[in-house]
Amino acid sequence: MSEKQVRVRAPELKGRGWLNVESLSLKDLRGKIVLLDFWTFCCINCLHVLDELRPLEERFGDVLVTIGVHSPKFEHEKDPDALAAAVERYGVDHPVLDDPELNMWQQYAAKAWPTLTVIDPEGYVVANMAGEGHAQGLTKLIEELIETHDAKGTLNRTNAPHAVQTSDLTLLRFPGKALALPDGHFLVSDSTHQSLAELDTDNETLVRRIGTGKRGRRDGLEPEFSEPGGLCLLPPHAAEIAGYDVVVADTVNHLLRGLNLRTGEVSTVAGSGRQWRGTVDFDAHDSLAVDLSSPWDVAWYDDRVVVAMAGIHQLWWFDPVKRTAGMYAGTTVEALKDGPLHEVWMAQPSGLSASPDGGRLWIADSESSAVRWIENGEMHTAAGQGLFDFGHVDGPADQALLQHPLGVLALPDGSVLVADTYNGAVRRITSEHGGRVSTVLDGLSEPSDLVLTADGDVVVVESGAHRLVRLGPGTLAAAGIDVTGVRHRTERPPTMLAPGAVELDLIFEPAPGQKLDESFGPSTRLEVSASPPELLVEGAGVSTDLRRRLVLAADVASGVLQVVAQAATCDIDAEFPACHLTRQDWGVPVRVVPDGAARLPLILRGMDS
């Protein structure tokens, strides 16, 4: 092979349609630097990247064109109306190509959500990187491309395609979570309006709005939020000491905020505002010093606030009296595994509800399409089968399927209601006969939370319809009826691997200006597991070598290889070099076939911080 790098022409962009522009082609964009963002709107890491890219889009607006290539995981995400709603919900104002069959995903050899691909002004692919945390590296690459193509005369500095998002004038816009207040009112996280809305007992009339509506993180009587989510009412004794009544998961700000219901004043109570990219520990920390990552929901359990930390697939805790916080459950590996809290695997937990007796904490584990619970220091799965199995199937809990649930509500009778978001349904899980799942109501538009009022009414946050709705009389009585459903499995193309020996080759590329750092021991770590475990005859476990010999079973036709890699780096040629930790996990669907590949290459691109 020649030492000269082979230039690869970028495949033309083709899909079902476009959002934010009528149409685009790479030919139209010749002379521009093009950044393709392969994303899916369920994925928290993809949402992080949207926020990382905004400063780059603003700074390089005359030469850079960002194109979101929406390559869906879930069946619901293939719906063009659902995609259009997500583009508005998350403020995506660059062109988006709808790629429902993952054709572009395959042509550009993406293997993880998100994946970023950079195309130079002459139409050649110059970089690919998976995961998040690449803003600084992208900045340096774009600067180099500008310098090179300015000199060659191949850079086009005319205005790039750019759309401005507008919202319909509805009282609520994509509300996320709600809370029943002691006076019968409802407090709603009006996420896209960047505020909290207090509604009257009719769940429709606005009493007051808390927040300016401007995206930000300002405290005080005119506060700012950034896509606020979960809400937790503190017990009176804790509220009196803390000085506020409600804890708000301020998701995109990576903060917890405190709300005084009497005055409307908001204060920051946990989080530095930086996104967590550290190491796992279960110690207590000063709550204002810790880095958080997309807190999605909050609930009072175990005498403290438990936080669904969707961004790193964990649960955390926050003590409003001691003003401390720390990790509660999960290792940051994105998968489905039960057991002791410090060892479990979770997948974007997004909804929490404590049972009325305080004995159990129920969790909507959205990316695994599962409902789980914690009791006596261990986590269990009530329904759900893993990252890539989902659908709308009622019946025995070990066979039932959900699709990306975002909310749960523990009921006094011991059962739990589920906001089965991507199925547009409310489901119920009971413990009878080993556990059963039934559909209570369907036909909803992305329900994201459920609230039980003091009068015993159940109110649903119907996020896609921008409203709160009450379940009609008699609806719960019909919850035991099984509904015939359809099963889905993700259509993400599997990697064809041969049975027997396969070389896993994890290629690490440090971010520009960094090198591997061995000063505190081995700089790299690789962990490999499989689902089902029988898929891997050899090769499971942890090592510091980024290459691993795997042996795949010949009698297991398919499964998922779970690969978690991390690398420690430090700055080069700096007087006080900063340390960085890059971590990425892949859930690689594989199919074992006789003519499959004997090598599985994965690229770990160094993160900026």
Secondary structure as a PSIPRED ss2 file (coil, helix, strand):
# PSIPRED VFORMAT (PSIPRED V4.0)

   1 M C   1.000  0.000  0.000
   2 S C   1.000  0.000  0.000
   3 E C   1.000  0.000  0.000
   4 K C   1.000  0.000  0.000
   5 Q C   1.000  0.000  0.000
   6 V C   1.000  0.000  0.000
   7 R C   1.000  0.000  0.000
   8 V E   0.000  0.000  1.000
   9 R E   0.000  0.000  1.000
  10 A C   1.000  0.000  0.000
  11 P C   1.000  0.000  0.000
  12 E C   1.000  0.000  0.000
  13 L C   1.000  0.000  0.000
  14 K C   1.000  0.000  0.000
  15 G C   1.000  0.000  0.000
  16 R C   1.000  0.000  0.000
  17 G E   0.000  0.000  1.000
  18 W E   0.000  0.000  1.000
  19 L E   0.000  0.000  1.000
  20 N C   1.000  0.000  0.000
  21 V C   1.000  0.000  0.000
  22 E C   1.000  0.000  0.000
  23 S C   1.000  0.000  0.000
  24 L C   1.000  0.000  0.000
  25 S C   1.000  0.000  0.000
  26 L C   1.000  0.000  0.000
  27 K C   1.000  0.000  0.000
  28 D C   1.000  0.000  0.000
  29 L C   1.000  0.000  0.000
  30 R C   1.000  0.000  0.000
  31 G C   1.000  0.000  0.000
  32 K C   1.000  0.000  0.000
  33 I E   0.000  0.000  1.000
  34 V E   0.000  0.000  1.000
  35 L E   0.000  0.000  1.000
  36 L E   0.000  0.000  1.000
  37 D E   0.000  0.000  1.000
  38 F E   0.000  0.000  1.000
  39 W E   0.000  0.000  1.000
  40 T C   1.000  0.000  0.000
  41 F C   1.000  0.000  0.000
  42 C C   1.000  0.000  0.000
  43 C C   1.000  0.000  0.000
  44 I H   0.000  1.000  0.000
  45 N H   0.000  1.000  0.000
  46 C H   0.000  1.000  0.000
  47 L H   0.000  1.000  0.000
  48 H H   0.000  1.000  0.000
  49 V H   0.000  1.000  0.000
  50 L H   0.000  1.000  0.000
  51 D H   0.000  1.000  0.000
  52 E H   0.000  1.000  0.000
  53 L H   0.000  1.000  0.000
  54 R H   0.000  1.000  0.000
  55 P H   0.000  1.000  0.000
  56 L H   0.000  1.000  0.000
  57 E H   0.000  1.000  0.000
  58 E H   0.000  1.000  0.000
  59 R H   0.000  1.000  0.000
  60 F C   1.000  0.000  0.000
  61 G C   1.000  0.000  0.000
  62 D C   1.000  0.000  0.000
  63 V C   1.000  0.000  0.000
  64 L E   0.000  0.000  1.000
  65 V E   0.000  0.000  1.000
  66 T E   0.000  0.000  1.000
  67 I E   0.000  0.000  1.000
  68 G E   0.000  0.000  1.000
  69 V E   0.000  0.000  1.000
  70 H E   0.000  0.000  1.000
  71 S C   1.000  0.000  0.000
  72 P C   1.000  0.000  0.000
  73 K C   1.000  0.000  0.000
  74 F C   1.000  0.000  0.000
  75 E C   1.000  0.000  0.000
  76 H H   0.000  1.000  0.000
  77 E H   0.000  1.000  0.000
  78 K H   0.000  1.000  0.000
  79 D C   1.000  0.000  0.000
  80 P H   0.000  1.000  0.000
  81 D H   0.000  1.000  0.000
  82 A H   0.000  1.000  0.000
  83 L H   0.000  1.000  0.000
  84 A H   0.000  1.000  0.000
  85 A H   0.000  1.000  0.000
  86 A H   0.000  1.000  0.000
  87 V H   0.000  1.000  0.000
  88 E H   0.000  1.000  0.000
  89 R H   0.000  1.000  0.000
  90 Y C   1.000  0.000  0.000
  91 G C   1.000  0.000  0.000
  92 V C   1.000  0.000  0.000
  93 D C   1.000  0.000  0.000
  94 H C   1.000  0.000  0.000
  95 P C   1.000  0.000  0.000
  96 V E   0.000  0.000  1.000
  97 L E   0.000  0.000  1.000
  98 D E   0.000  0.000  1.000
  99 D C   1.000  0.000  0.000
 100 P C   1.000  0.000  0.000
 101 E C   1.000  0.000  0.000
 102 L C   1.000  0.000  0.000
 103 N H   0.000  1.000  0.000
 104 M H   0.000  1.000  0.000
 105 W H   0.000  1.000  0.000
 106 Q H   0.000  1.000  0.000
 107 Q H   0.000  1.000  0.000
 108 Y C   1.000  0.000  0.000
 109 A C   1.000  0.000  0.000
 110 A C   1.000  0.000  0.000
 111 K C   1.000  0.000  0.000
 112 A C   1.000  0.000  0.000
 113 W C   1.000  0.000  0.000
 114 P C   1.000  0.000  0.000
 115 T E   0.000  0.000  1.000
 116 L E   0.000  0.000  1.000
 117 T E   0.000  0.000  1.000
 118 V E   0.000  0.000  1.000
 119 I E   0.000  0.000  1.000
 120 D C   1.000  0.000  0.000
 121 P C   1.000  0.000  0.000
 122 E C   1.000  0.000  0.000
 123 G C   1.000  0.000  0.000
 124 Y E   0.000  0.000  1.000
 125 V E   0.000  0.000  1.000
 126 V E   0.000  0.000  1.000
 127 A E   0.000  0.000  1.000
 128 N E   0.000  0.000  1.000
 129 M E   0.000  0.000  1.000
 130 A E   0.000  0.000  1.000
 131 G C   1.000  0.000  0.000
 132 E C   1.000  0.000  0.000
 133 G C   1.000  0.000  0.000
 134 H C   1.000  0.000  0.000
 135 A H   0.000  1.000  0.000
 136 Q H   0.000  1.000  0.000
 137 G H   0.000  1.000  0.000
 138 L H   0.000  1.000  0.000
 139 T H   0.000  1.000  0.000
 140 K H   0.000  1.000  0.000
 141 L H   0.000  1.000  0.000
 142 I H   0.000  1.000  0.000
 143 E H   0.000  1.000  0.000
 144 E H   0.000  1.000  0.000
 145 L H   0.000  1.000  0.000
 146 I H   0.000  1.000  0.000
 147 E H   0.000  1.000  0.000
 148 T H   0.000  1.000  0.000
 149 H H   0.000  1.000  0.000
 150 D H   0.000  1.000  0.000
 151 A H   0.000  1.000  0.000
 152 K H   0.000  1.000  0.000
 153 G C   1.000  0.000  0.000
 154 T C   1.000  0.000  0.000
 155 L C   1.000  0.000  0.000
 156 N C   1.000  0.000  0.000
 157 R C   1.000  0.000  0.000
 158 T C   1.000  0.000  0.000
 159 N C   1.000  0.000  0.000
 160 A C   1.000  0.000  0.000
 161 P C   1.000  0.000  0.000
 162 H C   1.000  0.000  0.000
 163 A C   1.000  0.000  0.000
 164 V C   1.000  0.000  0.000
 165 Q C   1.000  0.000  0.000
 166 T C   1.000  0.000  0.000
 167 S C   1.000  0.000  0.000
 168 D C   1.000  0.000  0.000
 169 L C   1.000  0.000  0.000
 170 T C   1.000  0.000  0.000
 171 L C   1.000  0.000  0.000
 172 L C   1.000  0.000  0.000
 173 R C   1.000  0.000  0.000
 174 F C   1.000  0.000  0.000
 175 P C   1.000  0.000  0.000
 176 G C   1.000  0.000  0.000
 177 K C   1.000  0.000  0.000
 178 A E   0.000  0.000  1.000
 179 L E   0.000  0.000  1.000
 180 A E   0.000  0.000  1.000
 181 L C   1.000  0.000  0.000
 182 P C   1.000  0.000  0.000
 183 D C   1.000  0.000  0.000
 184 G C   1.000  0.000  0.000
 185 H C   1.000  0.000  0.000
 186 F E   0.000  0.000  1.000
 187 L E   0.000  0.000  1.000
 188 V E   0.000  0.000  1.000
 189 S E   0.000  0.000  1.000
 190 D E   0.000  0.000  1.000
 191 S H   0.000  1.000  0.000
 192 T H   0.000  1.000  0.000
 193 H H   0.000  1.000  0.000
 194 Q C   1.000  0.000  0.000
 195 S E   0.000  0.000  1.000
 196 L E   0.000  0.000  1.000
 197 A E   0.000  0.000  1.000
 198 E E   0.000  0.000  1.000
 199 L E   0.000  0.000  1.000
 200 D C   1.000  0.000  0.000
 201 T C   1.000  0.000  0.000
 202 D C   1.000  0.000  0.000
 203 N C   1.000  0.000  0.000
 204 E C   1.000  0.000  0.000
 205 T C   1.000  0.000  0.000
 206 L E   0.000  0.000  1.000
 207 V E   0.000  0.000  1.000
 208 R E   0.000  0.000  1.000
 209 R E   0.000  0.000  1.000
 210 I E   0.000  0.000  1.000
 211 G C   1.000  0.000  0.000
 212 T C   1.000  0.000  0.000
 213 G C   1.000  0.000  0.000
 214 K C   1.000  0.000  0.000
 215 R E   0.000  0.000  1.000
 216 G C   1.000  0.000  0.000
 217 R C   1.000  0.000  0.000
 218 R C   1.000  0.000  0.000
 219 D C   1.000  0.000  0.000
 220 G E   0.000  0.000  1.000
 221 L C   1.000  0.000  0.000
 222 E C   1.000  0.000  0.000
 223 P C   1.000  0.000  0.000
 224 E C   1.000  0.000  0.000
 225 F E   0.000  0.000  1.000
 226 S C   1.000  0.000  0.000
 227 E C   1.000  0.000  0.000
 228 P E   0.000  0.000  1.000
 229 G E   0.000  0.000  1.000
 230 G E   0.000  0.000  1.000
 231 L E   0.000  0.000  1.000
 232 C E   0.000  0.000  1.000
 233 L E   0.000  0.000  1.000
 234 L C   1.000  0.000  0.000
 235 P C   1.000  0.000  0.000
 236 P H   0.000  1.000  0.000
 237 H H   0.000  1.000  0.000
 238 A H   0.000  1.000  0.000
 239 A H   0.000  1.000  0.000
 240 E H   0.000  1.000  0.000
 241 I H   0.000  1.000  0.000
 242 A H   0.000  1.000  0.000
 243 G C   1.000  0.000  0.000
 244 Y C   1.000  0.000  0.000
 245 D C   1.000  0.000  0.000
 246 V E   0.000  0.000  1.000
 247 V E   0.000  0.000  1.000
 248 V E   0.000  0.000  1.000
 249 A E   0.000  0.000  1.000
 250 D E   0.000  0.000  1.000
 251 T C   1.000  0.000  0.000
 252 V C   1.000  0.000  0.000
 253 N C   1.000  0.000  0.000
 254 H C   1.000  0.000  0.000
 255 L E   0.000  0.000  1.000
 256 L E   0.000  0.000  1.000
 257 R E   0.000  0.000  1.000
 258 G E   0.000  0.000  1.000
 259 L E   0.000  0.000  1.000
 260 N C   1.000  0.000  0.000
 261 L C   1.000  0.000  0.000
 262 R C   1.000  0.000  0.000
 263 T C   1.000  0.000  0.000
 264 G C   1.000  0.000  0.000
 265 E C   1.000  0.000  0.000
 266 V E   0.000  0.000  1.000
 267 S E   0.000  0.000  1.000
 268 T E   0.000  0.000  1.000
 269 V E   0.000  0.000  1.000
 270 A E   0.000  0.000  1.000
 271 G C   1.000  0.000  0.000
 272 S C   1.000  0.000  0.000
 273 G C   1.000  0.000  0.000
 274 R C   1.000  0.000  0.000
 275 Q E   0.000  0.000  1.000
 276 W C   1.000  0.000  0.000
 277 R C   1.000  0.000  0.000
 278 G C   1.000  0.000  0.000
 279 T C   1.000  0.000  0.000
 280 V C   1.000  0.000  0.000
 281 D C   1.000  0.000  0.000
 282 F C   1.000  0.000  0.000
 283 D C   1.000  0.000  0.000
 284 A C   1.000  0.000  0.000
 285 H E   0.000  0.000  1.000
 286 D E   0.000  0.000  1.000
 287 S C   1.000  0.000  0.000
 288 L C   1.000  0.000  0.000
 289 A C   1.000  0.000  0.000
 290 V C   1.000  0.000  0.000
 291 D C   1.000  0.000  0.000
 292 L E   0.000  0.000  1.000
 293 S C   1.000  0.000  0.000
 294 S C   1.000  0.000  0.000
 295 P E   0.000  0.000  1.000
 296 W E   0.000  0.000  1.000
 297 D E   0.000  0.000  1.000
 298 V E   0.000  0.000  1.000
 299 A E   0.000  0.000  1.000
 300 W E   0.000  0.000  1.000
 301 Y E   0.000  0.000  1.000
 302 D C   1.000  0.000  0.000
 303 D C   1.000  0.000  0.000
 304 R E   0.000  0.000  1.000
 305 V E   0.000  0.000  1.000
 306 V E   0.000  0.000  1.000
 307 V E   0.000  0.000  1.000
 308 A E   0.000  0.000  1.000
 309 M E   0.000  0.000  1.000
 310 A H   0.000  1.000  0.000
 311 G H   0.000  1.000  0.000
 312 I H   0.000  1.000  0.000
 313 H C   1.000  0.000  0.000
 314 Q E   0.000  0.000  1.000
 315 L E   0.000  0.000  1.000
 316 W E   0.000  0.000  1.000
 317 W E   0.000  0.000  1.000
 318 F E   0.000  0.000  1.000
 319 D E   0.000  0.000  1.000
 320 P C   1.000  0.000  0.000
 321 V C   1.000  0.000  0.000
 322 K C   1.000  0.000  0.000
 323 R C   1.000  0.000  0.000
 324 T E   0.000  0.000  1.000
 325 A E   0.000  0.000  1.000
 326 G E   0.000  0.000  1.000
 327 M E   0.000  0.000  1.000
 328 Y E   0.000  0.000  1.000
 329 A E   0.000  0.000  1.000
 330 G C   1.000  0.000  0.000
 331 T C   1.000  0.000  0.000
 332 T C   1.000  0.000  0.000
 333 V C   1.000  0.000  0.000
 334 E E   0.000  0.000  1.000
 335 A C   1.000  0.000  0.000
 336 L C   1.000  0.000  0.000
 337 K E   0.000  0.000  1.000
 338 D C   1.000  0.000  0.000
 339 G E   0.000  0.000  1.000
 340 P E   0.000  0.000  1.000
 341 L C   1.000  0.000  0.000
 342 H C   1.000  0.000  0.000
 343 E C   1.000  0.000  0.000
 344 V C   1.000  0.000  0.000
 345 W E   0.000  0.000  1.000
 346 M E   0.000  0.000  1.000
 347 A C   1.000  0.000  0.000
 348 Q C   1.000  0.000  0.000
 349 P E   0.000  0.000  1.000
 350 S E   0.000  0.000  1.000
 351 G E   0.000  0.000  1.000
 352 L E   0.000  0.000  1.000
 353 S E   0.000  0.000  1.000
 354 A E   0.000  0.000  1.000
 355 S C   1.000  0.000  0.000
 356 P C   1.000  0.000  0.000
 357 D C   1.000  0.000  0.000
 358 G C   1.000  0.000  0.000
 359 G C   1.000  0.000  0.000
 360 R C   1.000  0.000  0.000
 361 L E   0.000  0.000  1.000
 362 W E   0.000  0.000  1.000
 363 I E   0.000  0.000  1.000
 364 A E   0.000  0.000  1.000
 365 D E   0.000  0.000  1.000
 366 S H   0.000  1.000  0.000
 367 E H   0.000  1.000  0.000
 368 S H   0.000  1.000  0.000
 369 S C   1.000  0.000  0.000
 370 A E   0.000  0.000  1.000
 371 V E   0.000  0.000  1.000
 372 R E   0.000  0.000  1.000
 373 W E   0.000  0.000  1.000
 374 I E   0.000  0.000  1.000
 375 E E   0.000  0.000  1.000
 376 N C   1.000  0.000  0.000
 377 G C   1.000  0.000  0.000
 378 E E   0.000  0.000  1.000
 379 M E   0.000  0.000  1.000
 380 H E   0.000  0.000  1.000
 381 T E   0.000  0.000  1.000
 382 A E   0.000  0.000  1.000
 383 A E   0.000  0.000  1.000
 384 G C   1.000  0.000  0.000
 385 Q C   1.000  0.000  0.000
 386 G C   1.000  0.000  0.000
 387 L C   1.000  0.000  0.000
 388 F C   1.000  0.000  0.000
 389 D E   0.000  0.000  1.000
 390 F E   0.000  0.000  1.000
 391 G E   0.000  0.000  1.000
 392 H E   0.000  0.000  1.000
 393 V E   0.000  0.000  1.000
 394 D C   1.000  0.000  0.000
 395 G E   0.000  0.000  1.000
 396 P E   0.000  0.000  1.000
 397 A C   1.000  0.000  0.000
 398 D C   1.000  0.000  0.000
 399 Q C   1.000  0.000  0.000
 400 A C   1.000  0.000  0.000
 401 L E   0.000  0.000  1.000
 402 L C   1.000  0.000  0.000
 403 Q C   1.000  0.000  0.000
 404 H C   1.000  0.000  0.000
 405 P C   1.000  0.000  0.000
 406 L C   1.000  0.000  0.000
 407 G E   0.000  0.000  1.000
 408 V E   0.000  0.000  1.000
 409 L E   0.000  0.000  1.000
 410 A E   0.000  0.000  1.000
 411 L C   1.000  0.000  0.000
 412 P C   1.000  0.000  0.000
 413 D C   1.000  0.000  0.000
 414 G C   1.000  0.000  0.000
 415 S C   1.000  0.000  0.000
 416 V E   0.000  0.000  1.000
 417 L E   0.000  0.000  1.000
 418 V E   0.000  0.000  1.000
 419 A E   0.000  0.000  1.000
 420 D E   0.000  0.000  1.000
 421 T H   0.000  1.000  0.000
 422 Y H   0.000  1.000  0.000
 423 N H   0.000  1.000  0.000
 424 G C   1.000  0.000  0.000
 425 A E   0.000  0.000  1.000
 426 V E   0.000  0.000  1.000
 427 R E   0.000  0.000  1.000
 428 R E   0.000  0.000  1.000
 429 I E   0.000  0.000  1.000
 430 T E   0.000  0.000  1.000
 431 S C   1.000  0.000  0.000
 432 E H   0.000  1.000  0.000
 433 H H   0.000  1.000  0.000
 434 G H   0.000  1.000  0.000
 435 G C   1.000  0.000  0.000
 436 R E   0.000  0.000  1.000
 437 V E   0.000  0.000  1.000
 438 S E   0.000  0.000  1.000
 439 T E   0.000  0.000  1.000
 440 V E   0.000  0.000  1.000
 441 L E   0.000  0.000  1.000
 442 D C   1.000  0.000  0.000
 443 G C   1.000  0.000  0.000
 444 L C   1.000  0.000  0.000
 445 S C   1.000  0.000  0.000
 446 E C   1.000  0.000  0.000
 447 P E   0.000  0.000  1.000
 448 S E   0.000  0.000  1.000
 449 D E   0.000  0.000  1.000
 450 L E   0.000  0.000  1.000
 451 V E   0.000  0.000  1.000
 452 L E   0.000  0.000  1.000
 453 T C   1.000  0.000  0.000
 454 A C   1.000  0.000  0.000
 455 D C   1.000  0.000  0.000
 456 G C   1.000  0.000  0.000
 457 D C   1.000  0.000  0.000
 458 V E   0.000  0.000  1.000
 459 V E   0.000  0.000  1.000
 460 V E   0.000  0.000  1.000
 461 V E   0.000  0.000  1.000
 462 E E   0.000  0.000  1.000
 463 S H   0.000  1.000  0.000
 464 G H   0.000  1.000  0.000
 465 A H   0.000  1.000  0.000
 466 H C   1.000  0.000  0.000
 467 R E   0.000  0.000  1.000
 468 L E   0.000  0.000  1.000
 469 V E   0.000  0.000  1.000
 470 R E   0.000  0.000  1.000
 471 L C   1.000  0.000  0.000
 472 G C   1.000  0.000  0.000
 473 P C   1.000  0.000  0.000
 474 G C   1.000  0.000  0.000
 475 T C   1.000  0.000  0.000
 476 L H   0.000  1.000  0.000
 477 A H   0.000  1.000  0.000
 478 A H   0.000  1.000  0.000
 479 A C   1.000  0.000  0.000
 480 G C   1.000  0.000  0.000
 481 I C   1.000  0.000  0.000
 482 D C   1.000  0.000  0.000
 483 V C   1.000  0.000  0.000
 484 T C   1.000  0.000  0.000
 485 G C   1.000  0.000  0.000
 486 V E   0.000  0.000  1.000
 487 R E   0.000  0.000  1.000
 488 H E   0.000  0.000  1.000
 489 R E   0.000  0.000  1.000
 490 T C   1.000  0.000  0.000
 491 E C   1.000  0.000  0.000
 492 R C   1.000  0.000  0.000
 493 P C   1.000  0.000  0.000
 494 P C   1.000  0.000  0.000
 495 T E   0.000  0.000  1.000
 496 M E   0.000  0.000  1.000
 497 L E   0.000  0.000  1.000
 498 A C   1.000  0.000  0.000
 499 P C   1.000  0.000  0.000
 500 G E   0.000  0.000  1.000
 501 A E   0.000  0.000  1.000
 502 V E   0.000  0.000  1.000
 503 E E   0.000  0.000  1.000
 504 L E   0.000  0.000  1.000
 505 D E   0.000  0.000  1.000
 506 L E   0.000  0.000  1.000
 507 I E   0.000  0.000  1.000
 508 F E   0.000  0.000  1.000
 509 E E   0.000  0.000  1.000
 510 P C   1.000  0.000  0.000
 511 A C   1.000  0.000  0.000
 512 P C   1.000  0.000  0.000
 513 G C   1.000  0.000  0.000
 514 Q E   0.000  0.000  1.000
 515 K E   0.000  0.000  1.000
 516 L E   0.000  0.000  1.000
 517 D C   1.000  0.000  0.000
 518 E C   1.000  0.000  0.000
 519 S C   1.000  0.000  0.000
 520 F C   1.000  0.000  0.000
 521 G C   1.000  0.000  0.000
 522 P C   1.000  0.000  0.000
 523 S C   1.000  0.000  0.000
 524 T E   0.000  0.000  1.000
 525 R E   0.000  0.000  1.000
 526 L E   0.000  0.000  1.000
 527 E E   0.000  0.000  1.000
 528 V E   0.000  0.000  1.000
 529 S E   0.000  0.000  1.000
 530 A E   0.000  0.000  1.000
 531 S E   0.000  0.000  1.000
 532 P C   1.000  0.000  0.000
 533 P H   0.000  1.000  0.000
 534 E H   0.000  1.000  0.000
 535 L H   0.000  1.000  0.000
 536 L E   0.000  0.000  1.000
 537 V E   0.000  0.000  1.000
 538 E E   0.000  0.000  1.000
 539 G C   1.000  0.000  0.000
 540 A C   1.000  0.000  0.000
 541 G E   0.000  0.000  1.000
 542 V E   0.000  0.000  1.000
 543 S E   0.000  0.000  1.000
 544 T C   1.000  0.000  0.000
 545 D C   1.000  0.000  0.000
 546 L C   1.000  0.000  0.000
 547 R E   0.000  0.000  1.000
 548 R E   0.000  0.000  1.000
 549 R E   0.000  0.000  1.000
 550 L E   0.000  0.000  1.000
 551 V E   0.000  0.000  1.000
 552 L E   0.000  0.000  1.000
 553 A C   1.000  0.000  0.000
 554 A C   1.000  0.000  0.000
 555 D C   1.000  0.000  0.000
 556 V C   1.000  0.000  0.000
 557 A C   1.000  0.000  0.000
 558 S E   0.000  0.000  1.000
 559 G E   0.000  0.000  1.000
 560 V E   0.000  0.000  1.000
 561 L E   0.000  0.000  1.000
 562 Q E   0.000  0.000  1.000
 563 V E   0.000  0.000  1.000
 564 V E   0.000  0.000  1.000
 565 A E   0.000  0.000  1.000
 566 Q E   0.000  0.000  1.000
 567 A E   0.000  0.000  1.000
 568 A E   0.000  0.000  1.000
 569 T E   0.000  0.000  1.000
 570 C E   0.000  0.000  1.000
 571 D E   0.000  0.000  1.000
 572 I C   1.000  0.000  0.000
 573 D C   1.000  0.000  0.000
 574 A C   1.000  0.000  0.000
 575 E C   1.000  0.000  0.000
 576 F C   1.000  0.000  0.000
 577 P C   1.000  0.000  0.000
 578 A C   1.000  0.000  0.000
 579 C E   0.000  0.000  1.000
 580 H E   0.000  0.000  1.000
 581 L E   0.000  0.000  1.000
 582 T E   0.000  0.000  1.000
 583 R E   0.000  0.000  1.000
 584 Q E   0.000  0.000  1.000
 585 D E   0.000  0.000  1.000
 586 W E   0.000  0.000  1.000
 587 G E   0.000  0.000  1.000
 588 V E   0.000  0.000  1.000
 589 P E   0.000  0.000  1.000
 590 V E   0.000  0.000  1.000
 591 R E   0.000  0.000  1.000
 592 V E   0.000  0.000  1.000
 593 V C   1.000  0.000  0.000
 594 P C   1.000  0.000  0.000
 595 D C   1.000  0.000  0.000
 596 G C   1.000  0.000  0.000
 597 A E   0.000  0.000  1.000
 598 A C   1.000  0.000  0.000
 599 R E   0.000  0.000  1.000
 600 L E   0.000  0.000  1.000
 601 P E   0.000  0.000  1.000
 602 L E   0.000  0.000  1.000
 603 I E   0.000  0.000  1.000
 604 L E   0.000  0.000  1.000
 605 R E   0.000  0.000  1.000
 606 G C   1.000  0.000  0.000
 607 M C   1.000  0.000  0.000
 608 D C   1.000  0.000  0.000
 609 S C   1.000  0.000  0.000
